[in-house]
Amino acid sequence: QHMMPLSVALDMGRIVQQNKALQKVYIIEGHWFFQFLFRCIFPFLRKEMRDKFVLLNGSLLEVVANLRGVGLTVRDLEPLRSRFGP
């Protein structure tokens, strides 16, 4: 169970490498170990790959503001509401 974030991080890297059309991957409130791994490996990734990953933390308002800043609509953000509680 504790190593699950490692396999998720590796899978995310593979997905980004194999899918050239993928523009961004937003990781919202990721597991602390997952975030740690990404921050450790970021310096070793090519800039094109680093630019595709966005780690978002904070309150729902902060996350929504960041996502709206890149053009997502309220409808796009609806699935996030349950993640942050009432």
Protein Blocks (a to p, Z undefined) as FASTA:
>chain_A
ZZmmmmmmmmmmmmmmmmmmlmbdcdehiafklmmmmmmmmmmpcfklmmmpccdeddfk
lmmmmmmmnopafklmmmmmmmnoZZ
